[in-house]
Amino acid sequence: MTIKIIENNKKTIKLEIVIDLESENFLETEERIMDKVNEIGQTLTKEALKKLDIKETVLSINEQNHYAKEVKKNIRPLMEK
């Protein structure tokens, strides 16, 4: 079972997927298909993230700040009054 990126341009990604469907047990076949679909999703997500052009160094989500791994933070602890 393999996933191969055939073509990757700005707007599309073309994959070749090979899944072995031969099994005595249909449940095993179904599990292999589900595992491969998850792997396809991870591959596509990873490629999509590579194409993002994020200029922000801090992302604020639900009033929490998130930093990129490469960004060094100069954060002082909160002082009690």
C-alpha atoms as one frame of an Amber mdcrd trajectory, in Angstrom:
protein
   0.000   0.000   0.000   1.569   3.234  -1.133   0.796   6.897  -1.704   2.851
   8.711  -4.313   2.617  12.390  -5.233   2.440  12.464  -9.033   1.936  16.188
  -9.548   1.973  19.131  -7.157   1.316  22.641  -8.419  -0.192  25.804  -6.938
  -3.823  24.697  -6.929  -3.889  20.900  -7.220  -2.138  17.777  -6.017  -2.359
  14.545  -7.978  -1.793  11.312  -6.025  -1.377   7.689  -6.967  -2.742   5.328
  -4.318  -2.263   1.560  -4.215  -4.298  -0.464  -1.698  -4.238  -4.258  -1.417
  -7.872  -5.380  -1.279  -7.206  -9.113  -1.216  -8.030 -10.570   2.170 -10.012
 -13.435   3.603 -11.592 -11.073   6.105 -13.625  -8.102   4.870 -13.122  -6.270
   8.190  -9.338  -6.275   7.649  -9.835  -4.916   4.128 -12.102  -2.174   5.431
  -9.570  -1.255   8.139  -6.782  -1.059   5.547  -8.927   1.251   3.409  -9.682
   3.515   6.407  -5.989   3.626   7.385  -5.039   4.592   3.829  -7.728   7.307
   3.680  -6.305   8.775   6.921  -2.796   8.652   5.455  -4.063  10.414   2.310
  -5.562  13.169   4.476  -2.297  13.606   6.385  -0.293  13.773   3.146  -2.620
  16.358   1.605  -2.706  18.452   4.782   1.090  18.460   5.020   1.390  19.597
   1.393  -1.289  22.276   1.893   0.516  23.626   4.972   3.751  23.938   2.982
   1.943  26.283   0.577   0.642  28.639   3.281   2.304  32.017   3.443   1.914
  32.985   7.069   3.390  36.378   7.858   2.055  36.610  11.374   4.392  35.522
  14.150   1.577  35.278  16.690  -1.795  33.645  16.108  -4.531  34.543  18.574
  -7.164  31.855  19.028  -9.810  32.107  21.758  -7.832  34.825  23.522  -4.709
  32.606  23.623  -1.517  33.466  21.762   0.175  30.720  19.732   3.685  31.118
  18.347   5.520  29.461  15.485   8.299  27.126  16.614  10.955  29.260  14.911
   9.888  32.455  16.700  11.713  33.186  19.936   9.384  34.707  22.474  10.321
  37.509  24.796   7.604  36.941  27.369   7.742  38.206  30.910   5.765  36.376
  33.581   2.781  38.231  34.999   3.634  40.167  38.131   1.315  39.941  41.099
   0.146  43.264  42.511
